[in-house]
Each structure stands twice: as C-alpha cells, then as structure tokens.
Amino acid sequence: MKQLVTLFFLLSGWASLCAQNTRLPIICGQEVFSHIVQEKYPERAEAIRATFEEAKRLGRHEVRQRSPLTIQVVVHVVWNETEENLSDDIIEDQIRVLNEDYNRLNADTADLREEFQYIAGNADIHFELAQIVRVQTQELFEIDVLGGDLLSSLKSDATGGSDAWDTEHYLNIWVCKIQPTTIFGLEVGQILGFAFPPDGLSHWPEGSSAPTAGEDGVVIDFRAFSSINPNTVENPADGSILHFKGRTPVHEVGHYLGLRHIWGDGGLFGPNDCAQSDGVDDTPFANAQSEFDCDKTKNSCEQVELFFNEDPLDLVENYMDYSSEECMNMFTKGQVEIMRGVLMGPRAGLLNSVSTHQPVSVFQCSLAPNPANDRALLRFQLPEAGDVSIQVVGADGRQVINLPAQQYGSGLQQVSLDTRHLATGMYLVQVQSGATVEVKKLAVQR
C-alpha cells in the first residue's frame, strides 16, 4: 500500500509542476535524488544527515587553521550528437569558473547587496583538470524517477558511458545530454545536473540498489556547462533563453561537498515552507527556490530573523538557489565551513590524488572486450585536438565499418563500435589522425 501511495503523490507532484508552466519545468536533480533516498533508503538519508553535522563540526575547527585545498577533476564528455562533444576550451573555461567562484575571485562579487557582504565566504578550494575523457556513444541517458536510477549507465564503459576514475581521489564530472524526464511516457521536466552528497557508505542497506562508489560525482547537461558554451536551454517560465555562466556545475559541486538548497529542501513535492532549514546558520530562511530570476525584493519568510538582527530578504545571489546564473555570486561563511569540513572528513581522499589510470603513449589504441559480441569499445589518446577517422576491415579486405574523419578533443577518447551485424571472424580496426595510423586486431565471436 505504501508503494501505491508514494506513486500517487509522485505523479500528483509532477502534475502540479506541469500545471504551473505551459513548458517543462527545469529542476536540479538533487531534489529527485533526495526524494528517492527518503522513499527507498531511509537508513542512507540518516547517514547523510549525520555526515552533514560532522562536516559542520570539522569545518568550524578547520576554518581557524585555513589552508588552500585542491581537488583533481576528471571530466567525462559522453556524447552522441556532435554538439554534445564540448571543446577543450569550453571545459577549461568551466574549471576557471569553479576556481573563481570557490575563491571569491569572480568579477560579479560587487553585485552582492551590501547587507549580505559580511556573510560572504571564500572557500579557498581549488580545482585542477587532471584529464578529459571523451566517449562517443549511441546511448541516450534518461533519469528513471520511478525506478530510482540516476543515470548509472552513463558511468559505465559497458553500457555506453565512461567508467569513473578512482572516486575517492578524483572529482568525476560527467557531461552528457540529459534526456527530459518522463513518467509513463509523459515528459514532465528537464534536469540540468545532479550530484551525490557525501554519506556514510557503510550505513547503506546491504544488497540495496543504491548507487555504488563508481557512480559518485557530478552529472551536468552539456548545455549548462561553462560560460562560453554556444548551446542553449529555453526558460520554462517564459520561453526566453537561459544564459549560463558555468554556475550549474558550481551549484552541483556544492551538493557534492555537502550543501543543500538554500530554501531547505522540504521535498520534491513539498512541503517547502519557512519551517525548513538548509542547516546553515547564516543563510536566510526561504520557503521556495527562485524561478531562474533575480528578484532582490523577494522576502518569502517574513519575521524569521534568528542569525540576522532583522528580517532579511531572500539571498538570491547564493549559488545554492535557482536564481539566474547572472545573479549568483557567493557562498556564505557557514556554507564554506561545511564544504571545507567535508574535505577534511568524508572526502579527505580528494586532497591526496593518486592516479589509478596509467598514462598511455600518444595515440595508443586498445579494444575491449576482445573477442567482442555486440559491441567493442575503442580507446585512443590524442595529445591535441584533431580529425580522426576509423575503419574496420574484414579478412577479405572489405570495409565493414567506416566512421569518416571528425574532430576529437585532446585526451582519452572512447568510441563504441557496433559489431552486431558482423559475422564471427577476425577484423582489423584502423585508426588514423593525420599521418599517424594504428591498426588493431578485433575478433568477433558469437
């Protein structure tokens, strides 16, 4: 009976969201994640809360002994259509935005209202790009709300995605096209990103289908990545084009480092009201998120003062709201304490990166599985961006697969070869970039 009731409220909530807009609502996947955890894994929800409180304690101690903290980042670009294969320049720009926003070096700090200047914090958290992994795929990635699956296929080579680098030592960011969320075939919303907060993994229910360590990290829709991305998203409220400045990844990394939404996350379908708290003392109460706008007159929780000497307006400039990215420009000191506490506690391994991936020589290719059945994954390394063509030739010299030259970025690439139509036998896979050619043997076995 509980499952039926849960499903009813789930569908009712989505219907309510859709009724408020003639277009699909855009939401952060963190709300979906929180809903799934609360409904399916109450033990894990309790572990997350416990970790959150411990992070606050560690953060208060650590801030008194401030030192820079550096995180190594691996960006997995998993692409189907050409526009999803974001260039190196776009990826490097996003790393720049992360570094500016987490060190309060962003040019728009001056746009913060004077009454909030004294609570603005500098996290002194730095991000270094360790690797770009590019995977060409034929898969489409959609979040299964009812099934509780948050794109596990995106994070596995075997299912057309990209395996994580050691999640204890690297922040993995997957960039792909997140398909509109559907329930029973009906499109009900678009998610631009989500992240898993730290929790006590040992407290997960044994044998549950909760995400594994290999799924830990951040997922971003390719259109919301970087401030120089030419791809766009329509605002569901009025049909205008949303302008991104790289703040969606800033927001999601905030979740990854333990922060909740500034309005307190009363639940995907409520209640969101002034009784909810994000657990941070110096963020004003709010009863709902911003609607991708920058309304600095908004005061959704009047007469709730607590930390402040008077009733404050909503802090729409905060990265953990849903305000316009052109409006976001700050974390609070309390939020900084939590994030740094997380990095000194449950995510301390990020501060001591040890690569589990051995660097490969220039343009070295590999195929797996080999022998192949339905598909083979071709990996190769490019020292710099360039055109690459791929051909597969049978034992009789006939070309059975031809992928014409197209642009690939630098770094580790991965291309899925569909071998379902190939007969059992031996084939040659030829990879060419300019004057460089490498040939690998591929066996197909039924």
N, C-alpha and C positions, 0 to 999 in steps of 0.2 A: 504494500500500500504506500509506503514511504516513497518508493521509486516513482509511482504514478503521480503522487502529489508534487514531487520535485519536478517532474517533467512538465506538469501543468503550469507551475509557476515560471519555469524556464521559458515556455512558449508564450505565456502571458506577458512576461517581461519584454521579450523581443517584440511582440506585437505592439506594446506600449511605446517602445523606442521608435518603431517604424511609423507609428501613427503621428509622432511629433514632427516628422520630416517627410516630405514627399520623396526625398532621396535617401540612400542608405546611410545610416549613422556610421561615424568613424569613432572607434574606441581603441583604447590601449588594451592589449591582450592580457595585461596584468589582472584586469577585472575578471576575465574569463578564467585565468589560472586560479585566482583566489576562490572563485565560485566552485570550480572543480575540486580544489583541495578541501574546502569546507564540507562539500557534499560527500566526497568519496574517501577522503583521507583525514579524518578529524585528528588522528594522532600526529600527522605531519603538520597540521595547522598549529597545534600546540607547540611543536618543536620550533617552528618558525617564530612564534611569539617569544619563546624562551631565548632564542638566539638574538632576537631584536633587543631584548632587555639587557642581555650580556654585552652586546655591542655598545649600547649606551654607556654602560659602566666602564668598559675598556676605553671608549672614546674620550670620556671626561679625564681619565688619567693620562692618556696619550697626548692630548692637546697641550698639556702643560710641558711636554717634552717633545715639541714639534720637530719633525724632520721630514724631508721630502719622501714620498712613497711612489715607486714606479711600477707600472703594470705592463707586461708584454702582451701585445694584441695580435691575434691571428684573424684575418678577415677572409671568410669563405664566400666567394661570389659564385652562387649556384644559379646558372642562367639557362633559359630556354630560348627566348627571343633575343635578337641582337642588342636591343636597347637595355636589356637587363644586365648585360655584361659591362658593368661600370668600369671606366678607365682608371688607371693608376692615379691620375691627377685628382679624380673625384674621391678616391679612397684616402689619399694623402691629405686632402682638404678636410675630410671628416676627422682625421687624427688631430689636425691643427685645431679644429673647433673644440674637440674634447679637452685638449691641453689648455686652451684659453679659458673655457668655461669652468673647468675644475681648478683653475688657479687665479680666478677673477682677473684675467687679463683681457677679457672681451671688451671691445670698444664701446658697447652699449651699457656699461655699468653706470654711466652717468644718467641713464634713463630711469633708474630706480628712484621712487619717491623718497623725499627727504625723511619722512617719518619712519622708513624702514632701513635707512642706511646703517644704523648702529647694529642691526642684527645680521647684516650680510657677512658671509664667511668665505674664507679662502681654504679650499680643501687641501691644497698643496699635493695633489695627486697627479702623476704624470703618466702619459701613455706613449709607448714606443711600438711601432709597427714591426713585428717580428717576421711576418710572412703574409703574402697574399696567395690564397689557394683558389684557383678557378676551375669550376666543374661545369661542363656543358651537359645538359640533361634533357630528356624528353618528358620528365615528370612534371606534374602540376601539384602545388602544395596548398592544401586547404586544411584549416583547423577543424577538427571534429569535436564540436562542443559536447554533443550528447555522449560520444564515446570516450571523452576525456583525453584525446590525443592531440598534443600541441606540436605537430609537425615533426614527429620522431623520424620520419623518412628523410627529412631534409638533412639529418645529422648522421647519415649512414651511407658509405660508399655503395653498399649492396642494394640500396633502394633508390639510387639515382641522386643521392645527396653527397655530403662530404663529411668524412669522419673528423671528429674533434681532435685537436691536439690536446695533450695532457691537460685536463680541465682544472687540475689542482694548481698548475703553474702558469697557465695562459688564460687570458680572457678571449674566448672564442666568440666572434660576431659573424653570424650567417646573414648574408644579404640575398634575397630572392624576391620573386613576385608572390606575395601572399594573396591567394585567391579570396574573393568575397566569401564571407562565412554564410553557410546555408544550413537550414534545418528542414528536413523532409523535402529538399529540392528548392526551397524558397530562400532567395538571397535576403539576409537580414542585417548585414553590416560589413564594414571593412576594417580590418585590424592593420595598423601601420607598424606595430612592433610589440614584442613582449620579452620578458627576461625572468629567469628563476632567481628568487632571493636566496641567500644562504640559509641553510637549516641544518638541524642535527640529523644527518643522513642515517645514523644508527637507529633513530626513532621511527623510521618508516615502517609501515606494516610489512612483515615478512611475506614475500610472494605476491605483493600487490603489483598492479600495472603502472605504478607511479614512474616518472621519468628517471632514467639511470644517470650515473655520473657523466656518461658520454654525451648527454643532452644538455648539460649545464652550460649556460652562456646567454647570449642575447641574439634575438632574431629581428631584423629590420626589413620592411618592404623596400625594394630597390628605389622607389620613387621618393622616399623620405630620408635618403642617405646623402649627407653633405650639403653644403650651402651653394654649390655650383652645379648641381645636378639639373640637366635640362628636362627631365621627366617631371610631370605634374600630377596633382590629385585635385579633384573637384571638392569644394566645401559642401557638405551635405545640407547645410543650413540655408544657403542662398545660391548655390551653383557657381560661386566665384572660384577662382583658382587659389589653392592654398600655397603660400610662399614658405618654403622650408629653408632654414638656416643651419641645419645639422643638429637641431635641438631634440629631435626624436631619439637619436642614439644617446644624447646626453641624459634625457629622461629615463630611457630604459637601462642604461648603465647605473643610474641612481637606484632603480629597483634591484639590480644585480648586487649593489653594495648595501642593500638593506632598507632603502627608503620606501615609504608608502606614498600614495597620493595625498596631496595637501589637505583634501577635504575629508580624509579619514577612512575612505573605503568602507562605507556602510554596507556595501554589497552590490553586485552587478545589477540587481533589480530592487535595491533598497533594503532597509531604509537608509537613505542618505539624509542626515539631519544634523543639527548643531550639537547633538549628544555624541557624535562620532569624533574620534581624535586620531591623528596620524602618529601619536606618541612622541611628538617633538614639542618642547615647551615654547619655543619662540616662533612657531608658525600660527597665525591667527586661525580661529575656527572658521569653517565654511561648510555650508550644507549641500554643496554640489560643485562640480567642476565648471570651469569656464567653457564657453561654446566656441573655441577657436577664435576668440575675440580679444580685445584689450580694454575691457571696461574697468577703468580705475576708480569708478564711483560705486562699484558693487560692494554691498555690505549684507551678506546673506545670513549672518549670525549676529544680530544686534544684541547689545548688552552682555556679550561674552568677553570678559576682559582678561582675567587670570594673569598671565605673564605681563600684559601691557597695562599701562596706567589708565588707559581709556579704551573705549570700544573701537577696535581697529577695523579698517576696511579690509576686504579680501586681498590676499597677497598674490595678485595675478601675475606678477613678474617672476614668480618662482618656477624653476624648471620642472617641478613635480605637479604642476597644474596642467590643464588642457587649453591654456591660452594660446594666442597666436605666437608662433615662434619668433616673430619680430618683437614681441613684448617680453619674452622670457629673458632674464639676465642674471639670476642669482640663486644660490643656495643660502640657507640660514646657518648661523654658527651651530645650532643644535643639530641640523642635518649633517654638517661637517663632522661633528663628534661621532655620529652613528657610522658614517661611511669609513672614517679612519679606524673606528673600533672594529668594524667588520674586517678590515685589512690587517689588524693586529690579532684577530681571533680566527673566525671560521674560514676566512680567505687569506690567511697568512702565507700560504704557499705561493700566491701570486707574486710575492716580494722576492722570491728566490727561484727564478725561472731556470729550469734545466730541460733542455730540448730532448724530447723522445723521438724526434724526427731527424735522421741523419741527412745532412745536405747532400743533394745529388749533383753530379757533374753537369756541365752545360748540355742541355738537350738530351740527357739520358732518358730513355723510354722504358716503360715497364707495362706489362699486361697482366690483368688478374680478373677472374680466375683463368687459368690456362692449364688444361683444356677448359673451353667455355661451352655453355649450353645455350642459354637465351641471350646472354649479353657478356661483353668483355669491357673492362674499364682500362682505357689507355691513359697513362700518365706521362707527362713530359715537362721539362723545366726550361723556361725561357729567361735568359739574362736581361732581356729588354723586350718591349712590345714589338710585335711584328706579325706578318702574314704567315699562316701555317696551312698547308694542305695535307690531307690524309687519304690514302688509298689502301684498299685491301684487295689482294690479287690471289686467285686460286692457283692450284698446281698446274692447271692447263694454260696459265698466262692470262686468263680473262679477269677483268676488273669487276669485282662483285660489290664493292662499296666505294663510293667516291664522294669525299667531302671537300668541295672546292676551297681554295685559299680564302681565309678570312682572318680578320685582325684578332689577335690574342694579346692580353697584357703580360707584363713580366711576372715571373714567379711560377709556382707549381700549377700546372693545368691538368684537368681531367676531362676526358671525353668518353661518353658511353657509346659503344659500338653494338648495334642491334644485330645479333647473329642468328636470330630465329629462322631466317629464311635460307641459311647456309647449310649445305649438306655436310655430313661427317667427313673430316679430312683435314689436311694441312693448308694453311694460308700464310701469306706474307703481308705484314702491315707496314706500310711505308709512310714515314712522317717527314715532311720537307718544309724547311724555312730558309728562303734564300738559297745559298749554295750548300747548306747543311742538310744532309739526308741521313736518316737512321731507319733500319729495317729490323723488324722483329718477327719471329715465327709465332703463329697462333694456331692452336689445334682446336677444332670444333668436334665435340663428341656428344652423341645422343644416348 
